[in-house]
């Protein structure tokens, strides 16, 4: 029944799925666009030039504050302006299907009848924000630029953030007036919803803003000066991108003074403090590497990547933004014929790792 209705009324469906920009009553510029020219890896080989070529330069986007009247925010993170679902609830590459949007519309209309009333609040999340990396690099820069223009800000969050341990600690330095986390199946009617747009495309950064976010955390939770600690972040408890022969490389790391940590065992405050004391960070590519933003600018990073023709350069770009010296190492994957590299585990050659550590520790 719904699918037939959808087929004959495409214009009507488009009206029910729109951007916040077109629905905003006021749009204010928060930050201008900026160009970043990334510093090359310190150990870049000519045969690997293609891995970093597309990330050598980036133009960040201008961030704006969108003010919308009468928006309904749902516990699942979906925003509605009347019956229109706002695309800004989602990242561009992960939008809900038409059938899913149709199924949720009557749910929205029913729950909106008993919605909690909020006069004014900020919205900084999308459907990727629950991820530690995206929370710190997408959501927190949005919050940072918003709070620099709007004092005594209140933030409303989807229900999932009640179960995420780092939510409140990571928001503490922003000195927010209130943090409202919607309960499951709850929604709120916000008279004036403020939506700061992204300061950069996900996986990239406005260098000045991401440095300011990192400095905010370091000054609030971290050590006043680096203690020169050398940190290895292990993914042995993670489902993917583990180093399967980690027991073989731990003695090598130990010889060079590296301490072994699992981020899962540390609170957010502890992670900030630990990395603020570090001068060198190494480990396999993963969310724990975002913690390099808590290191004093000019530190050193060695990232171990699954070997592939195209690698994720988000931490190469972040290291450049923080003026960290960036080194990389490519490791063999264990199931290259059956799994994409970002879902595969790795084997690291201890001899090659030692060669890299020698260069890193001399830097």
N, C-alpha and C positions, 0 to 999 in steps of 0.2 A: 504494500500500500504506500509506504513512504518512498520507496524507490520509484514508483510510477509518478508520484507527485513531484519528486525531484527531477525526473526526466522532462516533464512538461513545463516546469517553472524555473529554468536556470537563472533568469534575472533576479527572481525573488531570492534564490539561494545566495547569490552574490551579495545581495543587500544584507543578508544575515551573517556575513563574514567579512569584516572590514578592518582597516588599520585605525589605530588610536589617533594618528595624525589628522585624518579626515574628520574625526569626531571631536577633536580638541577645541575648547573655547579660547584658549590662550596658548601660544608657543613662545618660549623664551630660550635664547641661546645660552648654554652653560659653558661650553668650551669650544674653541675653534678647532678645525682640522689641523693636523701636524704631519710632517714627513719624518720617518725614521730611516736612517741608513745604518744597517747592521754591521757590526765588526765581524770579520770572518773568524771561524774557529782557529785557535792557535796552532793546531796540528793538521790543518786541512791539506789533503792530498789532491793532486790534480785530477785523479780518476774519480774523486768524490765531489767535484765542483757542482755537478748537476743536482746533488742532494740539497744544496743550500741556495741554489741560484734564484729560485722563485721567492725566497724569503730575504734576499739581500737588501731590499728596500720596501717600505710600506708607508702608505698614506692613511693615517687614521681619520675617522669620521668626526664631524662636528656633533657634539652632544647637545640635546635640547630638552627642556622641561615641558612636558605636555600636561595641560590642566584640563580635566574632563569633569563635567557635572553629571551626577547621578549614575555612577557605575556600580554594578553588582559584582563583588569578588567572591568566588567560590573556594571551598576548601581544597579542591583539586588544582587550584591555580588558574582557573579559567575566568576571564573577565568579560562581562557583558555590558553593553550600552543599550538599554531596553532589551530587545530580542536579538541584537547583533553581537555575535561573538568577536572579540577583538583579536586580531592576528598577533598582537604584541604579547599575548599570553604564551607564545611559543617561539622557538628559534626558527629561522627561515627554512632550515633544512629538515625540520621535524614537525610538520603541521599535521593536525588530525584529519582523517579522511572525511569525506562528505557524509558517509553513513554514520560515522561516530558523532559528528556534529549534530546531525538530525536526531539521533537517539538521546543526546543530552539536552536538547532544547526544552522538551516538556519537563525534564528534571529541574532545569533552571527556572522555568516559569512557576513551578510549584514551590520550590524552596525560597524564591524571591518574596513570596507572600509573607514569610515570617523572618525575613532577614534582619539581622542586627543593624542598628543605625550608627554610622560613624560620620562625623562632620567633615574631617579632613585627614588624609593619610598619604604616605608614599608607597609606591609599588615598584620593586626593584628586581623581581624574579621572572623566570620563564621556565619551561619544562626541563631545562638542563641544570638549573641552579642548585638542585639537590646534590650535584656532584661537587666534591671538594675543590677541584680545579676551577670549575665554572663559577662557583660561589665566590672564590677569592679574586678571580681575574675578570669576570663579567659583572657580577652583582655588586661587589664591593666598590669598584671604581664608580659605578652609577650612584651608589649611596654617597660616596665621598664628594662628588661634584654637587650632588643635591644638597647635602648638609652645609656646604660652603655658601650656599645661596639662601637656604631656608633654615632658620634657627628653630629650635624646639620641635624637631621633626618627629612624627610618629610613623611607624612602619607596620604594615599589615602583611602577613605571610601565610602561604598555604599550610595545611595541616601537617604535611610531611616533615616540616622543620621542628615540630615538637619532638620527633624521634631522633633527630640528628644532634649528636652530642656537642658539636662545636658551634651551634647556632648562637647561643647567648654570649659565649666568651668572645667570639669573633665580632659581635656587635657592640660589645662593652666600650671600646675606645671611642665610639662615635657619640657617646653621651646622648642617646635618643630620649625623647620625652616619654615614649611608650613603645613597646613591641607587642603587637597583637598577633597571635597565631590562631588562625581559625580552627575550630574543632572539626573533626571528620563529619562530612555531610552538612556542614554549616555554611552559610554565606552571609556577607555583610553588604549593606547598601551604603556606599560612600558618597556623601554629597559633593565633595570635591576631591578627586583622586589625582595625585601628582605622579607622573611617570617620567623619570629621567631616562632618556634613551642611552644606548650604548656609547661608550667613548671610543670603542674600536670594535672591529669585527672579531668574533670569538676565535681564539687562537693567536690573536695579535694584540697589540697594546698601544695606547698613547703613552709614550715613554715617561713623560713628566708626571702623568697621573698615577701610573702604576708604581713609580718610585715613591710618590707621596703616600700612597696606601701602605707600601712596605715600611716606610719610615714611621708612619703612625703606629703600626703594630710594634715595631722594634723599640720605639721610645716608650710605649705603654707597658709592654710585657717583657722586653728583652734586656740584655746586658748593655751597659753604657759603652763598652768597647769590646771588640773581638778578642777572644782568649786564644785564638789560633787553633781551635780544635779541628780535627779532621773527622768527618762524619760519612759513614756509609749507610744508606737507607736500603734495607733489605725488603724484597717482595716475596719472601718465602711463604708468607701467609696469604698471599693474593691468589686469585684463581687463574690469572694469566700473566705472561711476561715474567715468570720466575726464572732465576738462574738455577738450573737443575743441579749443576755441579758446584753450588755455592760453598760446600765444605772444602773444596779444593782451592778456592781463592781466598778464603778467610785468613789463612796463614800469611798470604802475600799482603793483604790489607793490614794485618797486625804489624808486620815488619815496618810498614810505613806510618804507623801510628794512628790508624783509623779505628774509630769506635763504631760498633755495629748497633743500629737501632731499627725497630719496627714502628712506624708511625701509628699503627693501630693501638700500640701500648701507651701512647702519650696523649694527654689532653692538648687542646689547642694552645693554651698558655705555655705548656711545656715545650711544644714544638717551636713556638716563636723564640722562647728563651734559648733553647738548644742551638738553633741555627744562628741566632744573633751572636753566639759565642764562637761560631765556626769560621774558619778561613778557607776550608776546602770541603766540597760536597761531591760525593760520587754515588753511583748506584744505577740500576736499570731504569729505563724510561717508565714513568708512572706518576700518579697524582702527588706522591710525596715530594717530587722535585719542585713543585710550586713553592715549597718552603724556602727556596733560594731567595725569595723576595724579602726574607727576614734577615738575611746576611748583610753585613755592612758592604756598601758599594765598593767594587774593586776586588771582590773575593774570587775564588777559582772553582770551576765546575767541570767534572768529567761525567758525561752521560753515556751510558751503555745502551745502544740501540739494537733491536733486532735487525739483522742484515736484510736489506731490501733495496729495490731501485728507487723507492720513494719513502722517505722517513718523515715522521711528524716533527716539525721544526719549532714547535711552540716554546720549548725551553731554550733552544738556541736563541730565539728572538728575545725571550725574557732575560737571558744572561746579558745580551747586548744592551737592553734597556737599563740594566743595573750596573753597566760597566764592569761586569764580571768577565774574567778570562774564561773562555769556553773551549773545552776539549771534548772530543767524541770518540767512541769506540764502537765498531760494528761487530756483533756476535752472531754466530750461526744459530739458526732456529732448529727445533727438534722435529717438526712435522711440516716442512715447507711444501710438500705436495698436497696436503689435506687442509691446512689452516692458513688464513691470512697472517702475516707476520705480527700484527698488533694483538692477535689472540693467541700467539704461540709462545712457548717457553724457549729459553736460550741456554747455550753452552758457551762459557767464557774460557778462553785459553789463558791459563795462569801466567805463562811466559809473556804473552802479549799484553796482559793487564799490567804486569810489572814494568814493562817498557813504557806504558802510558803513565803509570804512577811516577816513574822517575822524572818524566817531562813535566808533569803536573806539579810535583813538589819542588822542582827547580824554578818554576814560574815566579 
